[in-house]
Amino acid sequence: MTIKSLLKQLIGVNNVKVKSWELITNSKNIKELYIHVEPYKREQNRCPICGKRLPGYDKKQAPRKWRSLDVGTIPVYVLANTNRVSCPEHGVITASVPWARQNSRFTKDFENQVAWLVFNLNKKTLSEFMGVSWNTVGDIINRVLLDVAPKYEDRFDNLVNIGVDETSYRKGHNYITTVVNNDDSTVIWAAEGHSIATLSKFFELLTPEQRASIKTVSGDGARWIQTCMDKYIPQAKRCIDPFHAISWAQVALDDVRKVASQRARAILEQKEGKPKKRGRGRPKKGDEVKTSEVNIIKNSKFVLRKNPENLTKNQREKLEMIKLKDNQLRRAYILKEDLRIIFQLDDIDEVKKHLDSWLSWARRCRIPSFVTLGRKIKRHYEAILATRTYKISNAKTESLNNKIKLCIRRAYGFRNINNLVNSVLLVCSNIKIPLANR
């Protein structure tokens, strides 16, 4: 192998001519390898966007430098002369080069390695390791995503079951909305905001055929999701996430627990007067510690929320004690558990029967928080039936929120929302980034 052939392998491109090379020591006493190249005739004067061969716009050729992957401890740079071309579609633009992407000062192999390391390193560590600014990492991710990821029209083909969710990326109610393909657990679209206008942008990208292929949409109880579905995909079924439905019941149960605690305290004060405050610190050894009914109910939040099959022996005893002490709290607990059981049934007729029975009880239970919950469940009646019919939840979408939060933590936050969206699409999808010699 000749030296020029070896240098071609170093920069990862074959269709170029290596004119010369030199090893220079810079001002910081670091050796740098400069490889002077020229594209083959067939690769010259091409538009970097459409790839068409075009006439040159100017004869003046300006020298440019691109950073390539290091060879051991020696930084490598590719040098070449470039000129502009006149494209009838994209205007006057700098001609493309086979080793780099448009508007980039790095080779494709260098950018691919940076994008691959995004999966495992935070931006600060990554920028130090690769010797680039942390701001540059975001720009590289954007270019790699546009080059490697499939086009939107391809990404949205054959969508059947999708999930919609929002997650915060900064304090102050700053959210991004993500759309997930529930069949392969990948994020197919993301954008800033969580509203009708935000989700409408996604549906407007789809063709009528792509919209018609969607059968189910899973999500929480947000009304803006249903509004967009009624407008763009009226044929699709809404599936309410069981986790969110049960969490509504848990919040309602917690409201009942607070009222029960206050009621127990009022009864205790009426009987015994205001209790004396205990002094600071732990009780002394041998002192009798009284556990009042008030404290039992007040400290029962975790026990009431936990599934009965997962309770310990002490927790079961505490739960039975609570049921005996407060009848309203006992009925609220049974209502919460009955709603949870509905999402475990498989037969749709049985689901409908139990759901109708639960709604009937919730309407006449005389517990304000559960009467309100009954109205909310009634609004999502069809969505709950669809959830049990198609056996679909928003669990896959919610699980991807952990990856999104991890992206944000690795970057120590994002100033540019586009960089965040592109990082999410890169990390939370099935995009494969090609590495050099792999």
PyMOL commands that set and color helices and strands:
alter all, ss='L'
color gray80, all
select helices_A, chain A and resi 3-11+41-43+108-117+123-130+134-148+152-155+196-205+208-212+223-232+242-272+293-298+301-305+308-310+313-325+327-342+348-363+368-379+381-390+395-410+417-427
alter helices_A, ss='H'
color red, helices_A
select strands_A, chain A and resi 16-25+31-39+62-71+74-82+84-87+91-94+161-170+174-181+186-192+216-219+237-240
alter strands_A, ss='S'
color yellow, strands_A
deselect
rebuild
show_as cartoon
